[in-house]
Amino acid sequence: MITHPDKDLSHKIKWLTQFLPMWGDLAHQNVACAKTCKLILSNAGYASGDRVDIATYDAVKNLIRKPTWQQGMDLIHANFNKDMPFIIGVNRGKVNEGNSNPATMHFVIMIGRKYDALKEHYVYRFADVGTHHEDYGMSEQNTLELSPNGLIKGGTAYMPTMKGLYTITEVRAVS
């Protein structure tokens, strides 16, 4: 049942790639997704705040929902209800010991929410900084939705054969 209206916040940001010379050489650019997302929000007049982890790894490295999953989902809708794009962390099928949540591998900006009446859940759209091409980064194919295991999963336009590649692991507040 729909409880939140559809939102398209794509017009509120100007997309950038993480592969900017300002971040240094290619090795530094490859890990500049969080910095790029923060820059995009800052350029649009927003700031990223506290995070809520919604997924992590269990003892055998399977992604699972955290007890704070509902708090994170509430934060997603609160950010949309304030008409503010916001950063989410996603997993890409690997373990990353460098982030606070080791399940987080990449960062993107959530820019849309639409209720799918047939599936009876929301489909979320995101801007992906992990490509050199704006048409891929801002594609309407960059979507995430509830999967049968209760995680929010989807894919990105620049890797169309990997539909379940991304899983939301964390949500950031925005101001």
URMO-V762997 format. One line per field, one symbol per residue. phi: phi as a letter, one per 40 degrees, with the letter a starting at -180 (. if undefined). psi: psi as a letter, one per 40 degrees, with the letter a starting at -180 (. if undefined). A space follows every 10 residues. Layout:
# URMO-V762997
phi->???
psi->???
This chain:
# URMO-V762997
phi->.cbbccbbbc ccbbcbcccc dcchcdcccc bccccccccd ccccgbbcbd bbcbaacccb gccbccdcdc cccccdcccc ccfbcacbcb cbgbcbccbd ccccbabbbc baaacccccf acbbbbcbcc bcbccccbcc ccbbacbdcg ccbiabccbc cbdcccbcba bbcba
psi->hhehiiihed eeihiiiefh ddeaiddddd fedddddddd dddeeiihai ihheiaiadf fhhiiidedd dddddddddd defhiihiii ifeihheeid heehdiiihh eihhhhddef iihiiihhef iehddddeie egiiihidee ihiaiidegd egdfdhhhdi hhii.
